[in-house]
Amino acid sequence: MKFVGAHISASGGVENAPLNAHAIGAKAFAFFTKNQRQWFASPYKEENIVNFKQRCKELGYSAEHILPHSSYLINLGNPTEDGIQKSRQAFFDEMHRCEQLGINRINFHPGSHLNKISEDKCLDLIAESINMALERTKGVCAVLENTAGQGTNLGYKFEHLAHIINKVDDKSRVGVCLDTAHTLAAGYELRTRESYDDTFNKFEEIVGFKYLKGMHINDSKKELATRVDRHDSLGKGVMNMDLFSFIMNDPRFDNLPLILETPDELIWAEEIQLLYSLQKT
């Protein structure tokens, strides 16, 4: 069974996230655990936590279908002392927030070397940061998102993800989220049956589907291997609907949060229905 949703707003309190997801017909959802453009935020109040859990229960959202996204400020491979300390503390806080809400995974962009250290050293630093976060929390999986490879961002190669996972001590608490737009921009073709199969065979060989904890379903404004991260609404970018049909009929993506991050939130409900309409009975 497919669980499609979107990255919705938690404005006014984290407990509003499940309500906003339900309003657009989402069976899964993502949200920011705190303001994504600030380092610090006030702790959750007990009422926030209780109401979030209660609304998820009432509306039928299980932890397996909720994939929060961490702050864009966090760089767990930051080569500067101040940068890595701030990033780690912010990530520890977000992991703890998920723990409080009863959520078992959080998605984040791996990190950037900022042209100050080698790729391998940066990947090692990311793995070290994850290990530190896992030691400080329980039950929450650190989910690496593949990137488009813009700027000095790492994670755009499957090998980058595998390198990090290999150095994480508790492999039961590390995973991957694949973004369709990032995958194409990073250089992995997906738009034909043959290329789709080839790309996901590579993913299985290099990383492994056992680590897949969710997907971001996006069209792309930018072409193959441009290394530019620009999402578009489904069918309006450089992809075709065949790719999304392949995903919706692929059992490897059952029971995972499939999250829209397309730019027009006014049509998310339509896009969710569009994706379900692609399923073949």
ZIWORA-V315670 format. One record per helix or strand of 3 or more residues. SS is the DSSP state (helix for helix, strand for strand). FROM is the first residue (numbers start at 0). LEN is the number of residues. If there is no record, write none. Layout:
ss | from | len
SS | FROM | LEN
SS | FROM | LEN
//
This chain:
ss | from | len
strand | 2 | 5
helix | 13 | 10
strand | 27 | 3
helix | 45 | 14
helix | 62 | 3
helix | 80 | 21
strand | 104 | 5
helix | 118 | 18
strand | 140 | 5
helix | 157 | 10
helix | 170 | 3
strand | 173 | 6
helix | 179 | 7
helix | 192 | 14
helix | 208 | 3
strand | 211 | 6
helix | 240 | 8
helix | 250 | 3
strand | 256 | 4
helix | 264 | 13
//
